Amino acid sequence: MDAIRADNTRFNIHKKAVEYHRNGDYDSPEKTHRDTLLIYPNKPGMILRLLSTLVLKENTDETIELMERGLPISINEKQKSTMRATFVLYT
């Protein structure tokens, strides 16, 4: 049950951040993702979401750092390619 609850929590955080993005607000999802990484520091999906937000804010230095942190711990090839593509598209 704890794993299901954690998955639901992360999904709800993601939904909230997507809504901010749709409204053109990039500061709120950045804060949301940073707060989430305090709870789930080694979840590649959480790192990817912050990375995506920072790319939109043109924060390339931290984006590179997050990509270097997220790629080695991700076991999901689709997630890895998304991280790379997100970075390449926006830098």
N, C-alpha and C positions, 0 to 999 in steps of 0.2 A: 504493500500500500504506500510505503514511503516513496518508492520509485515513481509510482503513478502520480502521487501528489506533487513531487518535484517536477515531473514532466508537464503537468497541468500548470504549475506556477510559471515555468519558463515559457510555455505557450502563451499564457495571459500577458506576460511581460512583453513578449514579441508583438502581440496584437496591439498593445498600448503604444509601443514605439512606432509601429507601422501607421497608426492613426496620426501620430505627431508628424511623421514624414509626409503623409498625404496633405496635411495642412501647411506644409512648408516650414515647419518648425524643426530645426536640427539640433538645437541646444537641449531640448527636453529628452529626446531619445538618447543623446550622448550621456546625459546624467543617468537616465534609466539603465543603460547598458553598463556604465561604470559601477553603479550600485549593485547590479546583478553579478558582475565579475567579482565583487567582494564576497559574494555567497558561493558562486560557482567559478572559481578562478581557472580551472583547467578544463572547462567545457569549450571545445572548439567552436560550437555553434554560437556561443555567447561572444567569443572573441571575434568571429566573423561578423556578427551583427554590429559590434562596436566599430570594427574595421570599415564596414560599409558606410556607417554614419560619418566617420572621420574622412573618408574619401570624398563624400559629398561636401564636407566642410573644407576640403582641400588641405588637410593636415597630413601631409605625406610622411613626415618624419616618424610620427607615432604609428601611422599606418604600416610602414615597413617593419617597425618593431613588433607590432601585433601579428603581422603575417609571419614573421620569423618565429614567433612564439606559437602560433596556432597550427602552422603546417606540420611540424614534427609530431604533434600529439593527436592529430586527426587520423582516424583510420578509415574515414569515409572519402573515397576518391572524388565523388561529386562535390563534396564540401571543399576539398583541396583545390579542385579546378575552379570552383566559384571564387575562392579567395584570390587565386592568381588572376582570374579574369577581371574581377572587380578592381583589383589594383591596377592592372594594365589599362583598363578602359578609362579610368579617371585620373591617371597620373601622366 
